[in-house]
Amino acid sequence: MAFVLEVSDLNSQAIEAVLDDVLFYIVLDWNASGEYWGMAIRNSAYAILIDGIAVVPNYPLLYQFRYEDTPAGSIVAAPVSGKMTNGNIPRDGFVSGKYQLVYYTEQDLIDMGALETFGRTYAYAI
């Protein structure tokens, strides 16, 4: 079942999360000069699996990173209003409650018809 990852009011943070029964660290960094959030994924040993993801709204952030050791589901920065939005998420976008960082489990993707199980290839309808 999809769930919200808790984002703190910090410019740099590591969110410890069990995603599809595997421990990961979701690292968020605020880029002040570019005014956007960047994201990295680390494994339980804190080794970098993915780095340099620009956090944009309404897009499956792990879409192009389908590797065996990465989370099986998907992370989306979703506007709470449910409306489609463009542009960057502001520094206070998560703590103000305007956006949520949502993890959709592999089973969620299967239930939504957004996952082809062969080769972990994704076709999103989020």
C-alpha positions in Angstrom: 0.0 0.0 0.0 1.3 3.5 -0.9 2.6 5.6 1.9 4.0 9.0 2.5 7.7 9.5 3.4 8.1 12.1 6.1 10.2 15.1 4.9 11.7 17.3 7.6 12.3 21.1 7.5 16.0 20.6 6.7 18.1 21.5 3.7 19.8 18.1 3.7 18.3 14.9 5.2 18.3 11.2 5.0 14.9 9.5 5.4 15.3 5.9 6.6 12.5 3.9 4.9 11.6 0.2 4.5 10.4 0.0 0.9 9.0 -3.4 -0.2 10.7 -5.0 2.8 14.1 -3.6 2.1 15.8 -0.8 4.1 16.9 2.3 2.0 17.9 5.8 2.8 16.2 8.5 0.7 18.5 11.5 0.7 17.0 14.9 -0.1 19.2 18.0 -0.6 17.9 21.5 -1.3 19.9 23.2 -4.1 19.6 26.9 -3.1 21.2 28.3 -6.3 18.9 26.2 -8.6 16.0 26.3 -6.2 15.1 22.6 -6.4 15.2 19.4 -4.4 17.7 16.7 -5.4 17.4 13.1 -4.4 19.7 10.1 -3.9 18.9 6.5 -2.9 21.3 4.6 -0.6 21.2 1.0 0.5 21.2 -0.2 4.1 25.1 0.0 4.2 24.6 3.7 3.1 26.3 3.0 -0.3 25.0 5.2 -3.1 22.7 3.4 -5.5 21.3 6.4 -7.4 22.3 10.0 -7.2 21.3 13.3 -8.9 17.6 12.9 -9.3 15.8 16.2 -9.6 12.6 16.0 -7.6 9.8 17.3 -9.8 6.0 17.0 -9.2 3.8 14.3 -10.8 6.6 12.2 -12.2 7.8 8.7 -11.2 11.3 9.7 -9.9 12.7 6.2 -10.2 11.4 5.6 -13.7 14.8 5.5 -15.4 16.6 3.7 -12.6 15.3 0.1 -12.8 18.1 -2.0 -11.3 17.9 -5.1 -9.2 19.2 -3.5 -6.0 17.0 -0.3 -6.2 13.5 0.0 -4.7 10.9 -2.2 -6.5 8.2 0.5 -6.4 8.1 4.1 -7.3 8.5 7.5 -5.6 6.4 10.4 -6.7 6.3 14.0 -5.4 2.6 14.5 -5.4 0.7 17.8 -4.9 -1.8 17.4 -2.0 -4.4 19.2 -4.0 -4.3 16.5 -6.6 -3.9 19.0 -9.3 -1.2 18.7 -11.9 1.6 21.2 -11.3 4.6 22.3 -13.3 8.0 23.6 -12.2 10.0 23.0 -9.1 8.8 22.2 -5.6 9.7 25.1 -3.4 12.0 24.7 -0.3 9.0 24.6 2.0 6.8 22.6 -0.4 6.8 19.4 1.7 6.7 20.9 5.2 3.9 23.3 4.2 1.8 20.4 3.2 1.5 21.4 -0.4 3.4 18.3 -1.6 4.0 14.8 -0.3 6.7 12.4 -1.2 4.8 9.2 -1.8 6.1 5.6 -2.2 4.1 3.3 -4.3 5.0 -0.3 -3.6 5.6 -2.9 -6.3 2.2 -4.4 -5.5 0.5 -0.9 -5.9 2.1 -0.7 -9.4 0.8 -4.2 -10.3 -2.7 -3.3 -9.0 -2.7 -0.1 -11.0 -1.6 -2.0 -14.1 1.5 0.2 -14.2 4.1 -2.6 -14.0 5.2 -5.2 -16.5 6.8 -7.9 -14.3 9.2 -9.1 -17.0 12.4 -7.2 -16.6 10.9 -4.7 -14.1 9.9 -2.5 -17.0 7.5 0.3 -16.0 4.7 2.0 -17.9 3.2 4.5 -15.6 -0.4 5.7 -15.3 0.3 7.7 -12.2 
